[in-house]
């Protein structure tokens, strides 16, 4: 791990030498702290670019695990199109290697080192959950689903038939508590993110959900990005 950390430091120093600084999102704990056989892509926050994003993917190798380093100041609206582009690039590569995965790189404050969140199978959708559910009328009932909406004002709305009040407005401090209450057999947790959320907030929410340790419910692989 020390060798890997040193490599990251050198790469970032090189970027800083070109007046490019990437601020990684911070999380309190990551289950993944070491990944072998990797290559990197960087999404820099750059006010000189039309969408404030500069993508550097020169060092990506399709046969490796991909570490996607996203500046925490970017919004989902800015970052997700580039992330989807990278996902498609790897999925459609004729040289891709079976079993390789995609990860977001983070600062793990508990270890004071790098941590990683896997997103290999995540599908980003810009349709609303309501539109998706209308295509499959029995989606919510059949999957015993819990829908969670993340807003830009740090507010979180949870809708689930297993909650006494059905709809609960809460914050990140209570998110894990309510997730455990809705942890049902064959349940499906559906995530909905406001496109104006910062990447820092997005990663923080994802980390809380992963660290909750759901035993019965499963997080739906499709994530809805709404405006």
BELRAKA-V84027 format. One record per residue. N is the residue number from 1. SS is DSSP state (2 for helix, 1 for strand, 0 for the rest). PSI is psi as a letter, one per 20 degrees, with the letter a starting at -180 (999 if undefined). OMEGA is omega in degrees with one decimal (* if undefined). Layout:
BEGIN
N,SS,PSI,OMEGA
N,SS,PSI,OMEGA
END
This chain:
BEGIN
1,0,h,-179.8
2,2,g,179.2
3,2,g,-179.2
4,2,g,180.0
5,2,g,179.2
6,2,g,178.6
7,2,g,178.6
8,2,g,-179.1
9,2,g,179.4
10,2,g,-179.8
11,2,g,179.7
12,2,h,176.7
13,2,h,176.3
14,2,g,177.8
15,2,g,179.6
16,2,h,177.9
17,2,h,176.4
18,0,k,177.6
19,0,k,176.3
20,0,o,179.8
21,0,p,178.9
22,0,p,178.5
23,0,o,-179.1
24,1,q,174.5
25,0,q,-178.8
26,1,p,174.3
27,1,q,-176.4
28,0,h,179.5
29,0,p,174.8
30,0,p,177.6
31,0,h,-177.6
32,1,p,-177.9
33,0,i,-177.6
34,0,p,179.5
35,0,p,179.7
36,0,r,173.3
37,0,m,-172.9
38,1,q,165.9
39,1,r,-165.0
40,1,q,165.8
41,1,q,-176.4
42,1,p,171.5
43,1,n,-178.3
44,1,q,169.6
45,1,o,-174.8
46,0,o,-177.5
47,0,i,-179.9
48,0,i,-179.0
49,0,q,-177.9
50,0,h,-179.6
51,0,j,-179.5
52,0,j,-178.3
53,1,p,169.9
54,1,p,-178.9
55,1,p,173.7
56,1,o,-177.7
57,0,k,-173.6
58,0,h,-173.5
59,0,j,-178.8
60,0,p,176.5
61,0,p,-170.1
62,0,i,-178.6
63,0,j,-177.2
64,0,r,166.4
65,1,p,-177.9
66,1,p,172.9
67,1,o,-178.7
68,1,o,-177.8
69,1,o,-174.5
70,1,p,178.0
71,1,p,-174.4
72,0,i,-178.6
73,0,i,179.0
74,0,q,173.0
75,1,r,176.0
76,2,h,178.6
77,2,h,-180.0
78,2,h,-171.0
79,2,h,-171.3
80,2,g,179.3
81,2,h,179.1
82,2,h,177.6
83,2,g,177.1
84,2,h,177.7
85,2,g,180.0
86,2,h,177.0
87,2,g,-179.1
88,2,h,-179.2
89,2,g,-179.5
90,2,g,-177.8
91,2,h,-176.0
92,0,j,179.7
93,0,p,178.6
94,0,i,-177.3
95,0,j,-177.3
96,0,q,-176.7
97,0,p,179.9
98,0,p,176.3
99,0,i,177.0
100,0,q,-172.5
101,0,r,178.1
102,1,p,-177.9
103,1,q,166.0
104,1,p,177.7
105,1,p,-177.9
106,1,r,166.7
107,1,o,177.5
108,1,o,-174.6
109,0,h,179.4
110,0,h,-179.9
111,0,i,-173.7
112,0,l,-178.9
113,1,a,-179.9
114,1,q,172.1
115,1,r,-173.7
116,1,q,176.1
117,1,p,-178.0
118,1,q,175.2
119,0,k,-175.0
120,0,g,-172.9
121,0,j,-179.8
122,0,p,176.3
123,1,o,-179.0
124,1,p,-178.4
125,1,p,178.2
126,0,j,170.8
127,0,q,-179.8
128,0,q,176.5
129,2,h,178.7
130,2,g,178.9
131,2,g,-179.7
132,2,g,-178.7
133,2,h,179.7
134,2,h,177.2
135,2,h,-179.6
136,0,n,-171.2
137,0,h,-177.4
138,0,j,-175.3
139,2,g,-175.0
140,2,g,-177.7
141,2,g,-176.2
142,2,h,-175.8
143,0,j,-177.8
144,0,l,-166.1
145,1,q,171.9
146,1,p,-179.9
147,1,p,179.7
148,1,p,179.1
149,1,p,-179.0
150,1,o,-176.7
151,0,r,-176.4
152,0,i,-178.7
153,0,k,-177.9
154,0,j,177.9
155,0,q,178.6
156,1,p,176.9
157,1,p,179.9
158,1,p,177.7
159,1,o,-178.1
160,1,p,179.5
161,0,i,-178.6
162,0,i,175.9
163,0,q,-176.5
164,0,h,-179.1
165,0,j,179.3
166,0,g,179.5
167,1,p,-178.8
168,1,p,172.1
169,1,p,-175.4
170,1,a,178.6
171,0,r,-176.7
172,2,h,-178.6
173,2,h,-178.6
174,2,j,-176.0
175,2,g,-178.5
176,2,h,179.7
177,2,g,-178.2
178,2,h,175.4
179,2,g,179.2
180,2,h,178.7
181,2,h,-178.5
182,0,j,-178.1
183,0,n,-175.2
184,0,r,175.7
185,0,p,179.4
186,0,j,178.5
187,0,q,-179.9
188,1,p,177.6
189,1,o,-175.5
190,1,p,-174.4
191,1,p,179.8
192,1,o,-175.1
193,1,p,172.8
194,1,p,-175.6
195,0,i,179.0
196,0,j,174.1
197,0,q,173.7
198,1,q,177.6
199,2,h,174.7
200,2,g,-179.4
201,2,g,-179.9
202,2,g,-178.6
203,2,h,179.2
204,2,g,177.8
205,2,g,179.8
206,2,h,-179.2
207,2,g,178.5
208,2,g,-179.4
209,2,g,179.8
210,2,h,-177.0
211,2,i,178.6
212,2,h,178.2
213,0,l,177.8
214,0,p,-175.6
215,0,h,-177.3
216,0,g,-176.7
217,0,q,178.6
218,1,p,177.5
219,1,p,-179.1
220,0,p,-175.8
221,0,h,177.3
222,1,p,177.4
223,1,p,-175.5
224,1,p,179.2
225,1,o,-174.5
226,1,r,178.5
227,0,999,*
END
